[in-house]
Amino acid sequence: MGGPPAPPAAPASGDPDPYAWMRDRDLPAMRDYLTAERAYYDRWLESVRGLRDEVAAELAARMIPAEESVSWSRAGHTYFTRTVPGQEYEQFCRAAGRGRPARVLLDENLLLPGDPADGGYLGLGGREISPDGRLLAYSVDFDGDELYQLRIRDLARGTDLPERIEGTYYGLAWSADSRSLLYVVTDAQYRPHEVWRHMLGTGPHRDALVFREEDQRFELTVRATRSGAYVLIETESRDSTETLVLPAARTDAEPAVMERRRPGIEYRAEHADGPGPGEFFLVTNADAEEFRLVAAPATVPTTGPGRARWSEVIAGSPDTRLVSVDVFGRYLVVQQRRAAATQLRIVDRQSIVDQRLIEAGGPHLSLALARNEDYHAAAVTVRTESLVEPPSWHDVDLATGRWRARKRQQVPGYDPARYATERVTAVAPDGTSVPVTIAYRAGLRRDGSAPCLLYGYGAYESCEWPAFSVATPSLLDRGFVYAVAHVRGGGEGGRSWWLDGRLGRKRNTFTDFIAVADMLAARGWTAPGRIVSRGLSAGGLLQGAVYSLAPRRWRAVVAEVPFVDCVTTMLDPAIPLTVNEWDEWGDPRDPAARAYLASYSPYDNPPAGPRPDLLVTGSLHDPRVLIHEPAKWVARLRATDTAGGRVLFRPELGAGAHAGPAGRFGQLGYAAEILAFIVDAAGDRS
């Protein structure tokens, strides 16, 4: 396939960083370099074309050509999404009644400019039905930069209104009378910082600013409460929150602050109706590190329900992280985490002591609320799945807690009984027990001969709950063990789990992951030299760090859109999202924080000696991890490699998002490429 691209020569400059010039993605030299790297990757891909096509065929065979989602109710209507054979994207539909065909409200396949057969990228930023059911607000992105064009569709006519609003972000909320719409825009650093109000039938130039967030550490969004009574503008940093409240009937009113921001204090609110304006329920860490649930009277707009008026509903507990509350008329549904598993707690508003716990049946199973938009629902739909069990949806009766099956995802040719999954633990260097979820083919011999794919993330208190993928059986059928490491920095173990893996404790994320790899080898799940590790974004940083810290632990590493140039990025507030990331990684203007970041930043710490195979991805339009980060890292690795390690770089040079290509078949093709690398790299080379 020919040799890899030579590390690009640095233009003359006084910058000590030889690849700092890559910050300008439009430089001809940068475009040439990315093109050369993609050509090298494509030559490698051609060398494994048979394997890639074999895997792609397996994935395609497990996909249902035409499938409908579980439906949900809203304001007397029933909605669902569906796929149709041969089409990349979904149709959003409304049921028309018994015996009548459903009506397609939005066919995403028809939104692509040009001929759909030519491909292209489509990302949907938001999709909100108006309270009167007559209009649909939706937003579209055609290149993957997560800036959207907002459109409004008249559902009776099936056509869009003339006004289109450019450069919007996630977050939409209708007024109660369906005559105005609130939306979010970003600043030059891609920080969502303003909420605007659009009156239907007017041009965007007449839109009114509702709120601007001046503090660069904070991002905001907007949403309507499920009750429909209020619109909430939520602005938050990594560890502080402030919520502003507007009556949905008066979105032109002055927003009232629910509880003013204070460093380290977070809360998330939902509204319950009557008597009078009703009340708010807030999940907050005020006086409870793992959060508690409080109630507060809804007295806006004249004044917010301040902390002095809170009353406790569920006290904080050191072993249970309260995450959120959803209000359904008489009942509250509280999502919580305990023992690295999700639970739901149903609370009767008329008798707060009447509470019921809903669990999935074990930590190897994930449990989550599905889409539930009906405020007066008597039951909620939940979704369960595991690494080997496809998703199932059930209705849970709020009064009794009884489950009723609604749907199970069909996977043609797949039999879950052929596979097994379980939760085990590894011991970190400081003695902490780290949960690990494992999947394997039934009958696997734990003799250390199996290859293993080990996945991790570990940041932002985000949780990697067990999730089924049609790609997993292709690994398990080839003798792989698949393991998900629930390392610190994530949220599976609660707020303390995150605190132990951020800022000055970030190295715990990396040492936890290495400890998991060592445990898998020591217990015979795999062999020390047959582990492939994988992670995306902040999980890509994890992969870069363990690639440098313990290169001999891995047969190969997959670092997708990796955040690897930590010091340089965190020093540049002009780079998207940098300032509000200081609370996660540290502010390198502080010498101690800079030294700590530099101690693990993959770009600053290329490994010495032999290195495992490495696959890196990036996207030209990615606003979260700019393309120069993986490009610089790959260039430095090539320049410092003395042992001839294999490094592949897959830059997406056209339209593409942070998480890869869009569309069912685009995602399938990408997954087949990644799996081909993993299977090829983990092959027996003895």
Sequence and secondary structure as in RCSB ss.txt:
>XXXX:A:sequence
MGGPPAPPAAPASGDPDPYAWMRDRDLPAMRDYLTAERAYYDRWLESVRGLRDEVAAELAARMIPAEESVSWSRA
GHTYFTRTVPGQEYEQFCRAAGRGRPARVLLDENLLLPGDPADGGYLGLGGREISPDGRLLAYSVDFDGDELYQL
RIRDLARGTDLPERIEGTYYGLAWSADSRSLLYVVTDAQYRPHEVWRHMLGTGPHRDALVFREEDQRFELTVRAT
RSGAYVLIETESRDSTETLVLPAARTDAEPAVMERRRPGIEYRAEHADGPGPGEFFLVTNADAEEFRLVAAPATV
PTTGPGRARWSEVIAGSPDTRLVSVDVFGRYLVVQQRRAAATQLRIVDRQSIVDQRLIEAGGPHLSLALARNEDY
HAAAVTVRTESLVEPPSWHDVDLATGRWRARKRQQVPGYDPARYATERVTAVAPDGTSVPVTIAYRAGLRRDGSA
PCLLYGYGAYESCEWPAFSVATPSLLDRGFVYAVAHVRGGGEGGRSWWLDGRLGRKRNTFTDFIAVADMLAARGW
TAPGRIVSRGLSAGGLLQGAVYSLAPRRWRAVVAEVPFVDCVTTMLDPAIPLTVNEWDEWGDPRDPAARAYLASY
SPYDNPPAGPRPDLLVTGSLHDPRVLIHEPAKWVARLRATDTAGGRVLFRPELGAGAHAGPAGRFGQLGYAAEIL
AFIVDAAGDRS
>XXXX:A:secstr
           S S SSTTGGGG TTSHHHHHHHHHHHHHHHHHHHHTHHHHHHHHHHHHHTS SSEE   EEET
TEEEEEEE TT SS EEEE   TTS  EEEEEGGGTSSS GGG    EEEEEEE TTSSEEEEEEESSSSS EEE
EEEETTTTEE S  EEEEEEEEEE TTSSEEEEEEE TTS EEEEEEEETTS GGG EEEEE   TT EEEEEE 
TTSSEEEEEEE SS EEEEEEETT TTS  EESS   TT  EEEEEE  STT EEEEEE TT TT EEEEEE  T
TTS   GGG EEEE  BTTBEEEEEEEETTEEEEEEEETTEEEEEEEETTEEEEEEEE  SSTTEEEEE     T
T SEEEEEEEESSS  EEEEEETTT  EEEEEE   TT  GGGEEEEEEEEE TTS EEEEEEEEETT   SS S
 EEEEE   TT        TTHHHHHTTT EEEEE  TTSSTT HHHHHTTSGGGTHHHHHHHHHHHHHHHHTTS
S TT EEEEEETHHHHHHHHHHHH GGG SEEEEES    HHHHHH TTSTT GGGHHHH  TTSHHHHHHHHHH
 GGG    S   EEEEEEETT SSS THHHHHHHHHHHHH SS   EEEEEE SS BTTB  SHHHHHHHHHHHH
HHHHHHTS   
